[in-house]
Amino acid sequence: MACRIQRAGQASSIGALTHMHIGIMGTMAQMTLSDLRDKTKRGQLGRARAGRVPGGLAYGYAVVPPAPGSPDAGERKIISAEAAIVGRIFKSYAAGTCPRTIARDLNAADIPGPDGRPWIDTTIRGEPNDLGPRRGSRCRTQAPMPSTKPTDATSCSAGC
């Protein structure tokens, strides 16, 4: 289905498109998004209460295919090779190594990251890409992320 941008006063399938139509259609779009958000959260809460994983697939896990005819889908199993890498990351971080150095060490050892991509510090910190403004932004609308640096500044030689 093609989408055409029209200015107020132009004809459309609903007749002349006025500023009032634009306002109402914008309001309806916001209501639809709000409704979708509520339904998604309700579904995630129901999965969590049922003992299921409400989110996406985390590194170190695989989805177990359900039995034919079974309504239970989304079970997870641990991938032991990736679990060992997760353990290595936790041990390094607990020892005071910063995420940037851990990522550099994993890449140097040719250990593939999630989805086969290289490791980066935000992968290890678990920082989602949609947290808002990036570092250096002049407009910060959210509280900054808590520091994930080691408490002893001398323990990280990479300057993280």
N, C-alpha and C positions, 0 to 999 in steps of 0.2 A: 504494500500500500504506500503510495507516494504521499509525502507531506509537503505542503506548500506554505510558505510564509506569506501572510497577507497583512496589509495595513488596514486600520480602521476605515470604514467607508467602502471597502471593496466587497464584491459579492462572494459568497461562499455557499456551501451546501445548505446552510441554515439561513440564507438570505444575506442582507447587508450586515457586515461585521462592524459593530460599534464598540466604543470603549467599554460599555457595560458588558457586552458579550465577552470581551477579553478579560475583564475582572472576574466575571462569573466562572469562566472556563479555568482561569488560574486558581480560583478558590476550589473548584471541583478537583483539579489535579492535586492540590495540597491535601484535600480530604482523602483522596484515593491513596496517596503515599502514606498518610498517617494510619489509615485502615490496614494497609499492607504491613506496616511496621508492627502494629499491634498483633496481627495474626501470626507473624513470624515469631515474635517474642512468646506468644502463647504456645505455639508449637514447640519451641525450644524448651520452655518450662515443662511441658508435658513429657518430653523425651527425658529430661533430667530427672523428673519425679519417677519415671519408669526405670531409672537406672541406666539409661542409654546416654551416649555422647551427644550433646545438643549442637555441637559445632562441626567444623570441618575436620579433615583428616590431618592429624598431627604427625610430625616426623617421628619415625620409629614404630608406626602402627600401619596395619593393612586392614582393609574391610574383608570380613568373612562373608562369602556368598550365602544367602539364606537357603534353607532346604526348599525344594519345590513345594509350592502351595502354602508355605509358611508366611504369616504376616510380619514376622520378626525380621527386620532387615537392619543393617547398620552395626552389627556386632563388630568389635575390633579384636585383632590379635597383635601381639608384640612381634616385631621383626628383630631377632636377636642381634644381628650384625649392627643395625642402627641403634639398638638399645645400648650396645657397648660404646658407641660414639657419644650418645647422650650422657652416659656415665662418665666418660672422659671429659666432656665439657663441664659437668658439674664439679668434678674433682679439681680441674684446673681453676675454675672460678672460685671455689672454696679455698684454694691455696693462694688466692690473691691476684691471679692473672686476669688482666682486663679483657673484655670481649673482643677487642680489635686484635690483640695478640693471639687469642685462642683461634680466631678465624684465620689469621695468617698461618698458624701452625697446622690447622686442618687442611688448608689449601696446599701448603708445602708438602704435606704427606699424601697428596692426591686423593683425599677423601671427598667424595661428592656430597654437596649439600642437598637440601630439599629440592626435589624435582631435577636433580642433576646439576643445579647451578652452583657457582662458587659460594663459599661461606663469606658472610660479611658480619660486622659487629651487631647490626640490628637484628639479624637472624638469631643470634645467640641471646641477645637481650629480650627478644620476644616483642619488639616494638612494632605494632601494626603500621602500615603505610598511611592510614587514614586518621592520624591523631591531630590533624590540624596543621597550623603553620609550621614550616621547616625552620631549622636553625638559621639565624641571620635574618629572619623575617622581621619587618618593622611593626607588624600588626600581630600581636599575640593575644588570641581570644581565650586561650585555655591556660590553666596552670602548667608550668613546665614539668616534664617527667622527672621523677626522683632520680638521683644520680645512681648509676650502677657501677661506678668506679670503685676499685678497692680502697679501703679506708687508709691503708698505708701508701702514700703517694710514691714512695721509693720502690714499691714492688712491681711497678709497671714501667719498663724501660722504653716502651713504644710511645709514650707521651699521650696516652688515651685519657 
